Amino acid sequence: MSSQPRLHVALDGFNLALPRGTGVATYARTLSYALKEMSYEVDVLYGLNIPSKAQSLLREILFFDQLCAEEKSRRARFLGARWKERARADVLGHRAVSIPVDKHVDARSFSERLPAFDRILNARDLFITAWNHYRRTRRFLSITLPNPPDVMHWTYPLPIRARNTKNVYTIHDLVPLRLPHTTLDNKTNHLRLITDIVRHADAICTVSEASRKDIIDFAPQAAAITHNTYQSVREQTAVQNIPAEIITQTLNRLYDLRAGEYFLYYGSIEPKKNIARLIEAFLASETQRPLVVVGAMAWKAEGEQQLLERGKRLGRIIQMEYLPENDLMMIIRGARAVLFPSLTEGFGLPVVEAMMMGTPVLTSHEASLPEVVGKAGLMVNAYDTISIMEGIQRLDSDDALSNWMRQEGPIQARKFDMANYQIALEKFYGAVLKTGSR
């Protein structure tokens, strides 16, 4: 009796290749781990500047040379090999080639950034070419994958369609359309892209009921094909199992922090994260505990920058732009509470990570956050600085509340563990494969 063939899923590496980690990169990486644990065959498709005709060893070397690095130039010399390859792809569609990752290159430095995979694929300048093609023609770029997968899962709204397979797209949120003043996206192009994805996708995946509702509100025809799988958080057992006294020593020696004696915000510093109100509320709270901010300036953040600098001058705010994952998890575990009163979130990964580590969470009533945090967090009005301030004061002074949240947080976080996520993914892909191609 023959065994059932493994489901074959390909993911894009658009965000995975970026030099700084993003929430979407974390989503794609976690998705890859989930699929591998389900014994699915997993391809990951990148769009790095690797000539398709380069010998296999050179492709491997160039892959690790460019992965997570700032590209020196995206321009292609007129009539040069790169220009011709882009022009050919623009007309005929792209064709991916494999990157043989077979240990010639020592890749241990990338262990935290690489997804789980059976096969790495690359199509030279895929994402640059696709965006340019879409802006000019409003058509999706086609790509042919060797040994086509059962499902091509685009983890971000991209104007690309793989041939001879089901194409599904994750739309995490509609922030550029719901809160247009908080992003730099071209709103006309974004609305067109979302509209075209709804028209052409075999299915749409999203990460909360709030996001699913937004998608359907903006595109009612999406109702039949939009599925909420939520997302998962990889367990940080290495950090969770470290004795408390070691956490205390490490935080003190490496970062001059005292466990339980600081508040924490981590994530990008941009308008939708509500950093300005958070800092105003924190400074007004008069807590003696400092606020640690882990994140770099993103866009439209001039006001946030000024407030941040003021807090630093007062000695009440400590900023760190980037931390390795294990260090970040230790800082989360050691915090008095994580403060995350965001204006909107597709899912809200930081609050789930905090709850998983047993750290109290202050967050807002907006978008997905109530359904993700449940009753395990302290909810505030994101648009009311006084509400945020009062929430900080409660967490600062109420040890009983903090202890209760440390117990309830991990219970709530388990609703988004890998086992529940894999059940949702299996149901999603099963539904996709039952539908006819569009």
Backbone torsions as a table, in degrees:
resi	resn	phi	psi	omega
1	MET	NA	122.4	-175.7
2	SER	-78.8	142.7	178.3
3	SER	-77.5	154.6	-179.7
4	GLN	-69.7	134.0	-179.3
5	PRO	-63.6	148.7	179.2
6	ARG	-67.8	142.0	173.1
7	LEU	-67.9	137.8	-175.4
8	HIS	-113.1	115.9	-177.3
9	VAL	-123.4	134.6	173.4
10	ALA	-109.9	141.9	177.0
11	LEU	-119.3	152.2	174.4
12	ASP	-85.6	153.0	178.0
13	GLY	-106.8	24.8	-175.4
14	PHE	-56.0	-54.2	-179.9
15	ASN	-81.3	-26.9	-179.9
16	LEU	-64.0	-24.2	-177.1
17	ALA	-88.6	-6.3	-175.9
18	LEU	-71.5	147.8	-176.7
19	PRO	-66.2	-30.9	177.1
20	ARG	-108.5	141.3	179.0
21	GLY	-65.5	144.6	176.2
22	THR	-126.8	165.7	176.5
23	GLY	-61.9	-35.1	179.5
24	VAL	-71.1	-34.8	175.8
25	ALA	-63.1	-42.1	176.6
26	THR	-61.9	-42.0	177.6
27	TYR	-59.3	-48.6	-177.5
28	ALA	-64.2	-41.4	-179.4
29	ARG	-65.3	-44.8	179.2
30	THR	-64.2	-39.2	176.4
31	LEU	-59.8	-42.4	179.9
32	SER	-62.6	-41.0	178.5
33	TYR	-65.0	-40.7	179.5
34	ALA	-61.0	-45.3	-177.6
35	LEU	-66.7	-39.9	178.4
36	LYS	-64.5	-39.8	178.2
37	GLU	-65.7	-23.2	177.0
38	MET	-85.5	4.5	-178.8
39	SER	66.9	24.2	172.7
40	TYR	-78.1	154.3	171.7
41	GLU	-85.4	129.0	-171.5
42	VAL	-123.4	121.9	169.4
43	ASP	-105.5	149.0	173.4
44	VAL	-127.1	124.5	-172.9
45	LEU	-105.4	118.5	178.4
46	TYR	-105.2	170.5	178.5
47	GLY	-131.2	43.5	-176.5
48	LEU	-78.9	165.7	-177.7
49	ASN	-82.0	71.0	-179.9
50	ILE	-120.7	115.2	-179.1
51	PRO	-55.5	132.4	-176.3
52	SER	-65.3	-24.0	-178.1
53	LYS	-96.3	4.6	178.2
54	ALA	-66.0	148.4	178.7
55	GLN	-62.9	156.0	-170.2
56	SER	-59.9	-41.6	-179.9
57	LEU	-62.5	-41.4	179.2
58	LEU	-65.9	-36.9	177.4
59	ARG	-60.3	-41.9	178.5
60	GLU	-63.7	-45.3	-179.3
61	ILE	-62.1	-46.4	-178.6
62	LEU	-66.6	-32.8	178.8
63	PHE	-60.3	-50.3	-178.2
64	PHE	-76.0	-22.2	174.8
65	ASP	-68.1	-34.6	-174.0
66	GLN	-99.8	-19.3	-175.4
67	LEU	-61.3	126.6	177.4
68	CYS	61.0	25.9	178.7
69	ALA	-115.4	150.9	174.4
70	GLU	-68.0	126.0	178.7
71	GLU	-74.6	130.6	-176.7
72	LYS	-63.3	-39.7	-179.8
73	SER	-155.7	136.8	175.8
74	ARG	-97.1	-5.8	-177.5
75	ARG	-77.5	145.4	177.0
76	ALA	-112.9	130.0	-179.0
77	ARG	-62.5	129.8	-176.5
78	PHE	-53.1	126.4	179.9
79	LEU	68.2	7.2	173.8
80	GLY	-76.9	175.4	-176.0
81	ALA	-61.7	-40.5	-179.5
82	ARG	-67.8	-41.3	178.4
83	TRP	-61.8	-43.8	-179.2
84	LYS	-65.8	-38.0	179.8
85	GLU	-66.6	-39.3	176.2
86	ARG	-64.8	-44.8	-178.2
87	ALA	-63.0	-40.7	179.3
88	ARG	-64.3	-42.9	179.3
89	ALA	-65.2	-36.1	-179.2
90	ASP	-61.9	-34.0	-177.4
91	VAL	-91.2	-47.5	-171.1
92	LEU	-100.5	-8.9	-174.6
93	GLY	92.8	161.2	-178.4
94	HIS	-86.9	159.2	173.4
95	ARG	-135.0	121.2	-176.7
96	ALA	-82.9	152.3	174.1
97	VAL	-124.8	159.1	-178.4
98	SER	-83.7	150.9	173.4
99	ILE	-110.7	109.8	-175.5
100	PRO	-77.3	96.5	179.5
101	VAL	-87.4	86.5	-172.9
102	ASP	-125.0	37.8	167.6
103	LYS	77.4	9.2	171.5
104	HIS	-65.1	-40.3	179.5
105	VAL	-95.2	135.8	175.4
106	ASP	-77.1	105.6	-172.0
107	ALA	-101.7	14.8	-175.8
108	ARG	-63.5	-26.9	178.6
109	SER	-66.3	-17.3	-176.9
110	PHE	-102.3	11.1	-171.9
111	SER	-59.8	-32.6	179.9
112	GLU	-83.0	-14.8	-173.9
113	ARG	-104.1	-24.8	-177.7
114	LEU	-75.5	141.8	171.9
115	PRO	-78.0	174.9	168.9
116	ALA	-82.0	141.3	-175.6
117	PHE	-159.8	156.2	165.3
118	ASP	-97.0	-32.0	-174.9
119	ARG	-147.5	134.8	172.2
120	ILE	-101.0	131.1	177.8
121	LEU	-119.2	156.7	176.1
122	ASN	-145.2	140.7	171.2
123	ALA	-126.7	117.6	-170.1
124	ARG	-55.6	124.4	176.6
125	ASP	56.3	32.0	-174.4
126	LEU	-54.7	-50.5	-171.5
127	PHE	-75.2	-36.3	175.0
128	ILE	-61.7	-48.2	-178.8
129	THR	-62.6	-40.4	-178.0
130	ALA	-64.2	-45.2	180.0
131	TRP	-63.2	-44.1	179.8
132	ASN	-63.7	-42.0	179.0
133	HIS	-61.7	-43.3	-177.7
134	TYR	-68.3	-42.5	179.8
135	ARG	-61.7	-34.7	-176.0
136	ARG	-83.0	-36.4	-170.6
137	THR	-117.8	-15.2	-169.8
138	ARG	56.0	34.6	174.8
139	ARG	-121.1	148.4	176.9
140	PHE	-75.9	141.5	174.5
141	LEU	-75.7	138.1	178.6
142	SER	-94.3	146.5	175.9
143	ILE	-138.7	141.7	176.5
144	THR	-106.3	127.6	178.7
145	LEU	-105.3	138.4	174.3
146	PRO	-65.2	137.9	-175.6
147	ASN	49.6	71.1	-172.0
148	PRO	-53.4	139.4	179.7
149	PRO	-75.1	169.2	172.1
150	ASP	-69.8	-36.3	-178.3
151	VAL	-138.3	131.0	169.1
152	MET	-101.0	112.9	-176.0
153	HIS	-104.9	104.4	175.4
154	TRP	-81.8	118.9	-171.9
155	THR	-85.8	9.1	-176.3
156	TYR	-156.3	151.2	178.7
157	PRO	-66.1	106.5	-177.2
158	LEU	-127.4	141.1	-178.5
159	PRO	-84.2	60.2	-176.6
160	ILE	-137.0	147.2	176.4
161	ARG	-138.2	126.8	177.5
162	ALA	-83.6	140.6	180.0
163	ARG	-78.5	150.3	170.6
164	ASN	61.0	37.1	177.4
165	THR	-160.1	168.6	172.4
166	LYS	-78.5	136.4	178.7
167	ASN	-113.0	119.1	176.4
168	VAL	-121.5	150.8	-174.5
169	TYR	-130.3	132.4	172.3
170	THR	-88.8	123.0	170.7
171	ILE	-108.9	107.4	-173.8
172	HIS	-72.3	-38.9	-178.8
173	ASP	-165.2	175.0	176.4
174	LEU	-121.1	41.3	-178.0
175	VAL	-56.0	-44.0	-179.4
176	PRO	-61.2	-21.1	-179.4
177	LEU	-100.1	-36.1	179.9
178	ARG	-79.7	-37.9	178.9
179	LEU	-127.0	66.5	-171.4
180	PRO	-60.6	-25.8	-178.4
181	HIS	-73.9	-8.3	-175.4
182	THR	-98.7	-2.0	-178.5
183	THR	-132.6	164.9	178.5
184	LEU	-99.7	3.4	-179.2
185	ASP	-57.8	148.4	169.1
186	ASN	-73.6	110.0	-171.0
187	LYS	-66.8	-35.3	177.9
188	THR	-62.1	-48.4	-179.8
189	ASN	-64.9	-37.8	-177.7
190	HIS	-67.2	-43.4	178.0
191	LEU	-62.4	-41.6	177.1
192	ARG	-61.1	-43.6	-177.7
193	LEU	-64.6	-45.5	178.7
194	ILE	-60.8	-42.5	179.0
195	THR	-60.6	-42.7	-178.2
196	ASP	-72.5	-34.8	175.5
197	ILE	-63.2	-44.8	177.9
198	VAL	-59.1	-37.7	-178.5
199	ARG	-70.5	-36.8	-170.0
200	HIS	-106.9	-17.4	-175.0
201	ALA	-68.8	146.2	169.4
202	ASP	-75.1	-27.8	174.0
203	ALA	-164.4	158.1	174.6
204	ILE	-119.2	133.4	177.0
205	CYS	-107.3	139.7	172.8
206	THR	-139.2	178.9	-163.8
207	VAL	-120.9	9.4	175.0
208	SER	-166.3	162.0	175.6
209	GLU	-68.5	-32.4	177.7
210	ALA	-62.8	-43.4	178.5
211	SER	-67.7	-39.4	178.4
212	ARG	-60.3	-42.6	179.1
213	LYS	-63.1	-42.8	179.3
214	ASP	-61.3	-44.1	-179.3
215	ILE	-59.9	-44.8	-178.3
216	ILE	-70.3	-34.6	176.7
217	ASP	-61.2	-41.2	-178.9
218	PHE	-81.3	-28.1	-178.3
219	ALA	-141.5	84.1	-175.3
220	PRO	-54.8	-29.1	-179.3
221	GLN	-68.3	-9.8	179.6
222	ALA	-80.0	-9.6	-172.3
223	ALA	-56.1	-41.2	-173.8
224	ALA	-74.1	-19.9	-173.7
225	ILE	-116.5	3.8	-175.7
226	THR	-100.2	124.7	-174.9
227	HIS	-122.4	134.5	175.1
228	ASN	-97.6	115.5	176.1
229	THR	-104.1	-0.7	-166.4
230	TYR	53.2	-162.2	171.1
231	GLN	-146.3	174.1	-172.9
232	SER	-120.8	168.8	175.7
233	VAL	-123.8	128.2	177.0
234	ARG	-68.1	132.6	178.3
235	GLU	-63.1	135.8	179.4
236	GLN	-102.6	62.9	-172.8
237	THR	-62.7	-33.1	-179.3
238	ALA	-59.4	-43.1	-179.7
239	VAL	-80.3	-39.2	-178.6
240	GLN	-62.1	-29.6	-176.8
241	ASN	-90.5	-3.3	178.1
242	ILE	-70.6	131.0	178.1
243	PRO	-57.2	146.9	-176.0
244	ALA	-57.6	-36.4	-178.1
245	GLU	-67.7	-31.3	177.4
246	ILE	-71.0	-40.0	175.4
247	ILE	-58.3	-46.3	-179.4
248	THR	-59.4	-47.2	-179.4
249	GLN	-63.9	-43.0	-177.2
250	THR	-64.8	-46.1	179.7
251	LEU	-61.1	-39.3	-178.4
252	ASN	-70.0	-44.0	-175.3
253	ARG	-74.8	-40.8	-175.6
254	LEU	-84.8	-36.2	-170.2
255	TYR	-126.9	3.8	-180.0
256	ASP	55.4	40.2	178.8
257	LEU	-115.0	145.8	176.5
258	ARG	-103.2	124.8	-178.0
259	ALA	-55.4	132.4	179.5
260	GLY	79.5	1.0	-174.1
261	GLU	-119.5	29.6	174.0
262	TYR	-153.6	151.6	171.2
263	PHE	-95.9	160.9	-174.5
264	LEU	-137.6	133.3	161.8
265	TYR	-121.0	135.6	172.2
266	TYR	-139.9	144.4	-176.2
267	GLY	140.6	-179.6	179.4
268	SER	-69.8	153.5	179.4
269	ILE	-103.1	98.1	-175.0
270	GLU	-150.4	163.7	-172.5
271	PRO	-56.7	-40.2	-174.9
272	LYS	-65.9	-19.0	179.1
273	LYS	-80.3	-9.1	172.6
274	ASN	68.1	33.5	-175.0
275	ILE	-64.3	-38.8	-177.5
276	ALA	-59.3	-49.2	179.3
277	ARG	-65.6	-37.3	179.2
278	LEU	-60.6	-46.8	-178.1
279	ILE	-67.9	-42.1	176.8
280	GLU	-58.0	-45.8	-179.7
281	ALA	-64.7	-41.3	-179.0
282	PHE	-64.4	-45.7	-179.8
283	LEU	-64.8	-33.9	179.3
284	ALA	-75.6	-20.4	-175.0
285	SER	-70.7	-22.5	178.8
286	GLU	63.5	19.9	173.7
287	THR	-63.6	148.1	176.9
288	GLN	-86.5	-9.8	177.1
289	ARG	-81.9	138.2	178.4
290	PRO	-76.9	163.5	172.6
291	LEU	-104.3	122.0	174.8
292	VAL	-94.8	124.3	178.4
293	VAL	-111.4	116.1	178.2
294	VAL	-109.7	107.4	-178.7
295	GLY	163.0	156.8	-180.0
296	ALA	-105.5	156.6	175.5
297	MET	-61.7	135.7	178.1
298	ALA	-106.0	-103.4	-175.9
299	TRP	-132.0	157.4	-179.6
300	LYS	49.4	41.5	-172.0
301	ALA	-114.9	23.4	-176.6
302	GLU	-62.6	-45.3	179.1
303	GLY	-63.6	-41.7	178.2
304	GLU	-61.9	-39.7	-179.5
305	GLN	-61.8	-43.3	-179.5
306	GLN	-63.2	-44.9	179.0
307	LEU	-65.7	-39.6	179.4
308	LEU	-61.4	-45.3	-179.9
309	GLU	-63.9	-37.3	178.2
310	ARG	-63.1	-45.2	178.5
311	GLY	-62.4	-36.0	178.3
312	LYS	-68.7	-40.2	178.1
313	ARG	-62.4	-35.1	179.1
314	LEU	-76.4	-7.1	-178.8
315	GLY	76.4	17.0	-176.6
316	ARG	-105.0	-10.2	179.4
317	ILE	-127.6	135.7	175.5
318	ILE	-117.5	126.2	-179.9
319	GLN	-112.9	136.3	172.7
320	MET	-129.5	126.5	-174.6
321	GLU	-76.2	-36.7	-175.8
322	TYR	-151.4	141.4	176.5
323	LEU	-135.3	144.2	170.2
324	PRO	-58.2	153.1	-172.9
325	GLU	-56.2	-46.8	-177.9
326	ASN	-62.9	-39.5	179.0
327	ASP	-65.4	-42.5	178.2
328	LEU	-59.9	-43.7	-179.2
329	MET	-64.0	-35.9	176.2
330	MET	-66.4	-39.1	178.9
331	ILE	-68.0	-36.5	174.6
332	ILE	-62.2	-47.1	-177.3
333	ARG	-62.7	-33.8	-176.5
334	GLY	-85.8	-5.1	-175.2
335	ALA	-75.0	151.1	170.2
336	ARG	-63.4	-42.0	176.6
337	ALA	-165.7	154.6	170.5
338	VAL	-95.0	129.6	-179.6
339	LEU	-105.1	119.0	-173.1
340	PHE	-146.4	63.6	-177.8
341	PRO	-85.7	58.9	-173.0
342	SER	-66.1	152.4	175.2
343	LEU	-75.9	-27.5	178.7
344	THR	-166.0	149.5	175.0
345	GLU	-148.4	141.8	171.4
346	GLY	-69.0	-40.5	178.9
347	PHE	-133.6	-61.4	-178.8
348	GLY	104.9	53.8	-176.1
349	LEU	-55.2	-43.5	-178.3
350	PRO	-57.4	-36.4	-178.2
351	VAL	-70.7	-33.8	177.8
352	VAL	-71.4	-40.8	177.1
353	GLU	-60.7	-42.0	178.8
354	ALA	-63.4	-46.8	179.4
355	MET	-61.6	-39.7	178.7
356	MET	-59.0	-37.6	-180.0
357	MET	-82.3	1.0	-180.0
358	GLY	75.6	27.2	-179.4
359	THR	-103.8	131.3	178.3
360	PRO	-58.0	150.6	-175.7
361	VAL	-129.1	132.3	166.6
362	LEU	-107.1	125.1	179.9
363	THR	-146.0	-174.3	-172.1
364	SER	-110.3	173.2	178.8
365	HIS	-84.9	8.1	-169.1
366	GLU	-89.3	146.6	169.8
367	ALA	50.2	-126.2	-173.3
368	SER	-79.5	-14.9	-167.8
369	LEU	-59.5	-41.6	178.0
370	PRO	-61.2	-40.0	-177.7
371	GLU	-73.1	-26.8	179.9
372	VAL	-82.0	-41.7	-176.9
373	VAL	-82.0	-27.5	-177.7
374	GLY	61.3	-134.6	179.7
375	LYS	-99.8	10.3	-172.9
376	ALA	-91.9	-1.9	-179.6
377	GLY	-122.9	168.2	176.0
378	LEU	-95.8	116.4	-174.7
379	MET	-95.9	138.5	178.9
380	VAL	-132.5	169.0	176.6
381	ASN	-84.3	114.9	-174.9
382	ALA	-62.3	-26.6	-175.9
383	TYR	-95.7	4.9	-176.1
384	ASP	-120.9	106.0	-178.3
385	THR	-59.9	-37.1	180.0
386	ILE	-64.6	-40.1	177.7
387	SER	-61.2	-43.1	178.5
388	ILE	-65.0	-43.8	179.3
389	MET	-59.2	-45.5	-179.1
390	GLU	-64.5	-35.5	176.2
391	GLY	-63.6	-42.9	178.0
392	ILE	-62.7	-42.5	179.7
393	GLN	-62.6	-39.1	177.9
394	ARG	-62.8	-46.9	-179.1
395	LEU	-67.0	-28.3	-179.4
396	ASP	-72.5	-34.2	-170.5
397	SER	-109.3	-22.1	-171.1
398	ASP	-98.8	93.5	-179.2
399	ASP	-66.5	-35.2	-179.0
400	ALA	-64.3	-43.2	177.9
401	LEU	-62.9	-44.6	-179.8
402	SER	-61.9	-42.9	-179.9
403	ASN	-65.0	-39.5	177.6
404	TRP	-62.1	-43.1	-179.8
405	MET	-67.1	-32.3	176.9
406	ARG	-65.8	-27.6	176.5
407	GLN	-81.6	-42.0	-174.5
408	GLU	-78.5	-30.5	-176.4
409	GLY	-56.1	-52.5	179.6
410	PRO	-60.7	-32.4	178.0
411	ILE	-64.9	-45.1	177.9
412	GLN	-65.3	-41.3	-177.7
413	ALA	-62.8	-29.5	-179.4
414	ARG	-64.7	-18.7	175.7
415	LYS	-64.6	-18.7	-178.9
416	PHE	-115.1	26.6	179.6
417	ASP	-75.2	174.8	-173.3
418	MET	-64.3	-36.0	-178.6
419	ALA	-63.1	-45.5	178.9
420	ASN	-67.3	-37.7	177.8
421	TYR	-62.8	-43.3	-178.7
422	GLN	-65.9	-34.9	174.8
423	ILE	-61.8	-44.5	179.7
424	ALA	-65.5	-39.7	179.5
425	LEU	-65.6	-43.8	179.7
426	GLU	-60.6	-41.2	178.0
427	LYS	-65.4	-41.6	-179.3
428	PHE	-63.0	-52.5	-178.1
429	TYR	-65.8	-34.2	176.2
430	GLY	-60.8	-42.5	178.1
431	ALA	-65.5	-38.9	-179.3
432	VAL	-62.6	-45.1	-175.1
433	LEU	-71.5	-18.1	177.6
434	LYS	-82.1	-16.8	-176.8
435	THR	-87.7	154.9	174.5
436	GLY	-76.3	154.6	179.6
437	SER	-68.2	149.2	-178.9
438	ARG	-101.3	NA	NA
